[in-house]
Amino acid sequence: MTRSPFDRRALSQALSRAAKASVAETLASAAPEFSGRSRLIGITGPPGAGKSTLVARLAPFRLAKADSVAVIAIDPSSPRTQGSLLGDRIRMEALGDHPRLYIRSLPSRHAHDGLTENLPEILATLEAFGFDEVLVETVGVGQTAYGVRALVDAEILVLTPGAGDQIQAMKAGIMETADLFVVNKSDLPGAERLEAELLGVLRHRSSEPPPVLRVKLGDDAGVAALSDAVDRHLATIAESRDAREVSRNRRRFRVQSLIQRRLEETLEAQPADAWEEELPDLYQRIAEQLLRKNGGQF
């Protein structure tokens, strides 16, 4: 059996620390920055589009071109308990024993944009462990949930037949950020119409529209074509994009997510009777807590 190129136990412990860390713990731990070494691929789309199944089918193709691949699969959290079924791990169970593949399911908790809390720190940790590639599967998302764009090198938007209304809603949002489009379950009625609608929207947007690929169950040719399209996109951006701008965008997203989490922590710490105060007083008091006037730190 091929030996794993990473320490699975140490990695699991490091990811657990990164995922559960408070803002203060994250800042105090000197978490690693993005090195740019790992290829980061986001797979996003509305609920029920088949993202988990697609990731499970895509992963072996990516492993053929990398020494190690990680999958971060994000599941929706209960708004009451913050718990999650973590169903993505169940769907990918057949891949779990591969020595060069690491799969981690995480709940979204308070995060927005279909992501999970501390995702930048989680991705930086995976880079520090030397992963060649990381696949990030988002929670089912809608029109404006495109936060993954700031973190990944390639963004794949997965849609299914019957999504015509979704395309109309997404035209001013997530469709403008995706690099690759997948018509999943393309053996179902309406696949050709969906592909035509996508191409029509994308051609209107650009003279060189991004690829639209079909994938269906039981046929690996579409998944292989998707993997090849990912390679072409990664090769193109490696030659054309500004590495400093990518770094700045990721740093901005990282700081923004820390500030949002600090706000969530502060709001959760308020006593029940705090919400009975007059709005201006309540706002001022919480703002002062955020600024921590006594220590001068946010």
DADAUR-V472742 format. One line per field, one symbol per residue. psi: psi as a letter, one per 40 degrees, with the letter a starting at -180 (. if undefined). Layout:
psi=???
This chain:
psi=hhiheihddddddddddddehidddddeefiiihdedhhhhhhiiiieefdddddddddddddeeidhhihhhhiiihedeeiidfdddddeddedehdehhhhhiidbeiifeaiifddddddddddeehdihhhhiihiadegfdddedidhhhhhiiiefddddddedebddeeidihhgifeeiiedddddddddddddddiegiiihihhiheheddddddddddddddddddddihddddddddddddddddddddddddddehidedeeiiddddddddddddegddeei.
